[in-house]
Amino acid sequence: LSSRWETCWFKVELSIPPAWAGREVHFVWESDGEGMVWQDAQPVQGLTKEGEKTSYILTNSLKETEPHSLTLYVELACNGLFGAGKGSMIAPPDPDRRFTLSKAELVVFNRDVYELLVDLEILLDMARLLGEENQRSFQALYAANQMVNLCDVTDPSTFPAARDLAATIFNQRNGESQHTIHAMGHCHIDSAWLWPYEETIRKCARSWVTVIRLMERNPELTFTCSQAQQFEWVRSWYPGLYAQIQDFVAKGQFVPVGGTWVEMDGNLPSGESMVRQFLQGQRFFQEQFGRICSEFWLPDTFGYSAQLPQLMRGCGIRRFLTQKLSWNLVNTFPHHTFFWEGIDGSRVLTHFPPGDSYGMQGRVEEVLKTVKNNKDKGRVNHSAFLFGFGDGGGGPTQKMLDRMKRMSDTDGLPRVQISTPDQLFSVLEKESSQLCVWVGELFLELHNGTYTTQAQIKKGNRECERILHDVEVLSTLAAARDGVFQYPASQLQRLWRLLLLNQFHDVLPGSCIQMVVEDALQYYAEIRRAGARLQEEAVQALCSELLQPEAGSTESTLVLNTLPWERTEVISRSGPDGTEALALVTVPSMGYATVREPLLPPQPVAVRKEEDGSVVMENGIIAVCLDTMGHLTSLRLVDSERESVPDGCYANQFALFDDVPLYWDAWDVMDYHLETRKPVTTLLKPLEVTLAGGLQGRASFSLQIGKSSTLTQEIILDATCPYLRFLTQVEWKEAHKFLKVEFPVQVRSTNATYEIQFGHLQRPTHWNTSWDWARFEVWVHKWMDLSEHGFGVALLNDCKYGASAHGNVLSLSLLRAPKSPDATADITRHQFTYAVMPHLDSFQDAGVIQCAYNLNFPLHVVPASSAQCPAWSAFSVSSPAVVLETVKQASAPGQKPEAMVVRLYEAHGSTVVAWLQTSLPVKEAMLCDLLERPAAQGRLPLEQRGVRLSFTPFRVLSVLLVLRQ
């Protein structure tokens, strides 16, 4: 069979010999492709050789009345547990790989021999691992030795006595102080990774049907299962299996956890995207199983944003489980059980299974490591133990359960009990008085290349987050002002779910195969296409009277602003003769204006070319000087004459680094790459002025990068704009190279500030300690800033996430070129924009946060009739510290259609009172949580100035507004 991510079907006709009466009969199937047994048109058993699942139990004890002849079907996939990599697990899939069926047999299973072997395995492991100073290791060894002496392999009647010897050891109990391990079945299934989304649907079915079979034979088994998207896939594609899962959820054995749509990346999704992960996930679990999840479950993502604790709390979650920080390359994280505090002060009880794995197999070695490795001995005496094959699915096996049954309470080993997340966290809560607190982000000291790999996916994510934001704002306003317009709730849910799926922790980070990248880019294209249509419909409804052209009218322009502050910006609009023309416009907050006669700038942009080929541009706010290679040699604030670029330094300096990680190619950038810096110096086209001023100045140049890549950049200065934009196009054809752009600045500070979800945090600009230098490459959202008292420089971007600030140099990571698991990663044409903004005062008071939003959310320009209409604003906020991030229709079950949700956050890190003002006919306002459930005593009075809201630093507030019909 050849690997094309296809499956093929085998019809298997079985006839069981009557002589096997009373015996346990298995159908054995061994192939290096994953399989699924079907019987009576239903999936009944997953088969995965690497997951130690190679048989389907036909009967425990063959009775005469049972059918002896039956027909099964086996669906065989052309991929193993970890896909189909060529030569190494993370290599790109091998299109020529052949898969073989090596065994298909009907066999009698000897349960007695199997049980003896498990007894011996546990005893010998105790003998080997408990150590010579421990008498239990000798007791186990001598018992095993006696068993061997007693057993006659040809005489099964000798087995019970041997088993009794083992039972004597296993039944010797622990003292009361022994550590308790809470074992839970687990099966980590990456929603896409070394296999496409479509194969994941089959992996879920194979893994979960196997779990259902195990539960039927082991009523004590519990199994934790995250990712609403995977439940939804199984619901759609395997309804019979899904009905069985629902039964076991009701019994409390099959336990939905996590509360999110997928196990998303923990760094790169926006704050609102993270809210929607929980909103879509928790709502799905509520609808399907009658309850929301009480723990956030994210064992395998590449770091955890410091805003997550507040978002969890807002979605009904106070408990968090992960283990990924055990992968730190430099520093060992100091805790396994602790309180994690986010940037707003919210705390969640956090547990890392001390065995540092989510794929345990129930072995003696693993339970001993769990106790020995626990960093919080003396504070807590309980810990989690997640058992089952994972990443590519697989899940628990009977043998794992049988090992742990023997260790349930055996002297010398920790107690092992089958448990649930709720039981574990309930005990930890009772024991929590001595626990330590970790404040701020949980930064993974590994996989920092995932902030940059697969730049098209990063760009698609940022762009689609913007599109859905704008469609929601405009659709909500249209529904509020136009009685006929229907808010497109179901279309928006479909598009959000596509975006959330692509935020899975191997897709958005770029650590997936080419086929997944193609699927992801297709989903982004669908969001762009459908989003553009929904936006057009909303604008038509919101501004219908302005869009009807009148006979003989000269056109004017309608400009819409989806951000919560007034903006004065240069736009491009088509003139009467169809040519593009620039215009300066002012548009109110979250509203629109029509423009006939554009504004004149208080000071036009002046551009001049000097004799040495350098170009000077100035707009009354900033003055810049560029050399022929596009370097920024001077960047001054006009009023204060303050220079940003140190003498003799070049800002906007491109640098190329060798980028060869030890193993995890798409994932890692190693600290040693910094030793290979080569400034880009090959000029293809020197700087020339392409627009000589007025409303805008532009100059462009081209460079050669590396052996065969080219970069073209237009540097743009708009009238009234406090930042300089760099519109960049790269034809990228490198291998194992890393491209960055650097801005040395005349600022001295030991910390730089980086935007994260709904806020910002500081990270050091020095490498004093191992914790400092391990963060040589970090993640950021729309802006980063380096400030000293009274002055600073910010770097803004429209689709980049990797960054660093070392000493006085701000760097933005632009492109990588890994070769596995996708050999073609990033080899294409890229377009992106970044900007530099010098400022007086703090970045908060200078408006850096607003400017970064403006760069990411362009004004919408629509041709209109010449009907003069007053500018209209739906919402504004009295304080510049508070950002109104989201306006959407309320979607909680039972909410009135005239209810909307607005979400605001405090962005400066300050305690502040802000008034939310609106021109909409609001009849009641109340606080709600992130799941849109009204808060107790949450009603807010409607006052002359609007709705009064109190914020503490980085607090996120959601407000439910009900309109008069």
Steps between C-alpha positions, in 0.01 A plus 500: 500500500629846418479809717260753356305550824251258350339199662417166346254237617543128570206264531587235759292182525562303820404153600578399863570125549236335728791340691575845646188487719558678833814674377572875461526570125670803342529621145865613462601758241849641466581768243719807504202708393232591755173311463142484620286187536137541392222257589133535405575838337644645824863565603588259782879505556799716410818324389840668537818294524699784665211545744518132602155436360510208261197290590121510518342280770228291334393314816617457861381141511360344185150364556320258269219753458737770369540535121819319391513665157509876459603771256714797602633788297837662569562853378876543468666841479830569326660660805628390838444656841739786405411542135732388223829689537793396282774361724424706812177582680498870414629459144256598224261214408645248256271479194653165398473333839336157490287363782479130564247268658719245678247294695127422495414205724234344717659400833422363844618739772634345820391749767670302784843521340447871426412571867807309619723702269357830630558380860860419419557829318386702802700291749817514294464876451461540878810286552696701244384852589440513876872478567724276705446696821125427485386163635194508273719456194631171646153383601381557143807328355464190720126476429567514126771237534264266691233552234739386231587194708134412556384544141498212259425661164350173371266471798252790542388359836827633648413861407256591784756427772755720323246779466423471872865571578483821298169597662658465844751772410244724326260474797751627754370852563662842529502727801270802516767749394558345157462720193179448298514493122180591314512295180280609209478357153620751244556514128658815364386537140658784306220649289756515217877457505687236301162410347216712355179604679307230315718220641448640852128426468587132448758510781231626740261222401770229523619621840163567658328180386791312661438692823129408490593129462735532800228669709259216427757255643631732778215701654749685723690652204482878462616682188562874464431647160551859380427697179134566416595499129595130523170413669323692223690304232403166656141622543482578127688201360439220754154560655471145639831529685407851618179367659708247697737777609204705625390202714843469660519877556170472690650216709797722590762277335560690174590846634501807269773742613666823388200710404658619172419439133850355445816480710619829356841664495544682832688806369390623159117513488357842587320558828164486325596177319583342835163610637332336198697177550333476842163638387464253212645213706302552821178563310549177303561297818196660664273423203626147443567375854308737723804646675799726444857395579649611829866458402708641216699219339792594277779243550698561182509862387818709474460742789212666681395866484485692828143605414369140504413488874253790464346350185461161671332659800264690272393170339419312817842335542729518805725200432771444241701195392802489271847343496681668211729713717684179586644542148689817602847488347673723755326534838303236687162642598489501882147362559253231405204632702464876557277802456555680171429875505432694180579863419171619652548307827262211419617166640437142391608177670753343262630144488776349288498117522838440674580208270545773233292318240142466379566154346576271793471122467434400859852374571674480838774732374244771414319495835834516685612794284169674573573493875874563483477784248217687676633850577233569762560214744375596843255751354272254318482122501293434188586518132367420153611209283365510144533159335449410136682531169477853365582772247378279216226352713493140620398548860502254794539123475379210713859427602545852643188450712613156614840634606339773708247263663799323656633831632177635648641478853822303513758572769807673356312654206275806499126432513360494147129564468291551188367852546358807325628857461230617741607252770867597460444877502253478789768332716765749383268790591467359852881470524573837337579717804879454464524533122728753331389764247653551154431848361498578127548295188590132491768539235618181328878511453478309173314516168548880467523456122123438497440874535635541144474172301234490222455877473194462274313323779597773747378764255178309431431481873553872567302602191207269572487613864463853361238401242279326756538795740388744231213283373369463856522873574330602174236224514410583861463871416300415185264278699457775760412768242319303230194303610520262203869401513567157649823459697689215324550292816529157339737615223718676758508187718615294198777748417612533862523122530725486192725768648506328841583165339802656327618626842571138599848473656668342196328710231526866603857436630588361156627160622292291260535330160440675167155345455380656827641839394302477176180417691560785746561757223182381330304560824644852523401562136146389585485738799624786279248420226196448724611783732517749211146405397363530856673835545353633177150392609543666840622828345209495253254466789675750728540774237241415236382859448859615438579233243217578255663713227286800407452598137778729380673505837873516534595223735617541852669237715368313802772417754433255785706463818464179705732619780379676817674836449485781246759467224651754260684314224600506137284265292507396136172537308402478137438838342223583244726386214575165670855586604611454859538823693616568856283687749536600865187414699376505859264222602327473840545201730316182401305680236525667162526829316445602139773694329455731205768759552799343677677683781822690444783375720627743766840429350555316171768235467824642364734267310839588357788306353849606609807503275641182659182312402349503848135599545354723770127492587317712754133546600516743790499217756798290398796561269686206346820458304558191285819396322510341154472148651179586683667528840348745741794722600292755691153499655413817686199637681460842338376695804760379748785438252551165684697252286411128513787342306840490674795662320659279238224238523253388238138424584284300259807276464423154361707211635519136393586221746585133456209308647580134559328363812613180673188301404165680502544680169174695456478546878832620632735790453807439717689767692814427293335640185580844643872434445449479120356847433573638151365848416333514158719720278426412136308785337294423189316833456609806702245712683289722277208730578172356363263762644634845564281616787177683566277251678761225481870448433634174365843363415592149387807277461591133442756270664631155431467271801719193527569306181177538309238700689397861436339763719322813377383760744292816480554737789190712553438815705140628518388849594403527871636149570741450794663189356700400190371193309707238319296312238714197425496231231737205509554232239636238744700199378735419789582183692561507878535879512329748732426858386453779754484877488679699771444845652780619728353789701632773725314373806634341816278261693539160666151396385308509175120487482311259277131491416322175593128409511300789655809663649879502506794378704868577542796278426869573570733647237799337672621142547601513867356165600418178320131595525582826314709359217264208445262769367734606217203468259151584626149553367307823464169609348454839327772711668813502711659799668828604661466810718699697751341778705344753262591332170478171317477323165231248404504242223157413357412216261201366308568122502824411682535329839872429560713775654786583733647798681860470610683803635370789291414298185140415416471209252200370314524143369379488140558163332644152567569213259475162678487181292302266721227401544420718193786509248341803328437709812488874424653463150267747331427872466426688823355843568488666840517843663676619812542852632721695737364764737717726717309673778530734798359392837394142566377275220160506671464880487654521151227278352722210387221252576248692286751540214566124494125439474473760222775325303318165537144624439496726191206732443240361255445717194178462298381715205181681602237734362550871548234516771653704778457324829625581847775278635364222724663325796351194670740464793781689667687465829597796719842366602794435266605221740195290410465322165158391375620181331184319393142577403287196416148371528437313825494129426427333834204260482178687580651847437276749323603583141510870595775430756864567416826438682779756510839401640747756636836471670736728690811530280737733692543300820308753709200525730247717322131584468375526142167595350367298209299737283262385229251655260301176483165480687620293796229412753708287738865418563653229716839342556540144377780243493686386188235232441248789492325390819371806693691568822325497837427864596643589160238756395655833398308830526457695175619854566533822304868428429431140402585185694758533777759222510778446756825337393809373677816434295438279194149408612267372227133595538209376290175696499162378379299781339130458423355742246151645483324345204 
